[in-house]
Amino acid sequence: MQNTLLAQCGITDMQIAGNTLDERADGEAVYDNTNANANPSELLGNSYSIPVRRMDAHGGWIATATDLLRLAVRTDAPGDPGDILAADTLTTMLTGSTANNGYGCGWGVTTSGDSWGHNGRLAGCHLAPT
């Protein structure tokens, strides 16, 4: 992934996360397992009990906002700068399934097809103290 795909986008710092707080990478968020958006005292489960490293094919990546934008601009639609996905691949990726027309191949999609995304956050995601 890093050499074949991400390097084409100018991304050099994305990496697979570890499973535990002790394996946290420099600059990686800290997960305190709370739901800060709704009720800060509500526990959502232990984010560090999830085998994140095993999610390498479908998640578990650590990325900066800048690197996510670098990837997005190279996968949004054929054009300039050159996309890394063929148009038919993008169509397949963004077409909802019969089981869930709001979810394509790894992406939440609108039924009109004009918007797509994925949050990928874990419970209690907070920036690490500096």
C-alpha angles and dihedrals in degrees: 000000000000096000101031104037114010096045089059087061095048092253114142106154106056114116142164113268125236123243100241141047088249089058093051112135123231108280094011117138121258117233116215094175096238129125100236093174097060110015120354092207094053111105115217100187135278110304089192092061091067114097093235095167089060089057092071094123096049107019143329094111123139113215139160120239088249092055092047089054090049089055094044094051089053095048104038100092138321109288142079121006093037112260122232092218127071115238093248091051090053090049091051092046093052099043114104118234127243088250092053120008089191093063126063129178097321097328135096106233136186116240089240088058095229098111136042140165150130129224101203094186125151126219114283097009109179133160113263116253113258 
